[in-house]
Amino acid sequence: MQSFRAIGREPVDSIGYPRQPYRHMLEATLQRNLGDPLPADTALKPGDVVTMLCNKDAPNHVGIIGEHDGYLTLIHAYAPDKRVVEMRLDDVWRKRIVEVYR
């Protein structure tokens, strides 16, 4: 939600989403703000917003696709580091992507 505010947009229904997936609130909020999602196998571009599965049955994590030195990166809040990080988008993270918003 802070990313929306950083570009001058106030998110619709910016109530956030709980740590545990609940009634697809995450996907619904993203869809209201960004439109219909694209399939997970869509060719990713910098600026895409992605939802991911992280040890859950429903998407519970969001990232933004970036680019650095010619390769795609994932910008997201990384719990082990307790901060937002940018890391190379490797196969492990790529397989977690459920939906792509552009």
Order of alpha helices (4+ residues) and beta strands (2+ residues): alpha-alpha-beta-beta-beta-beta-beta-alpha-beta
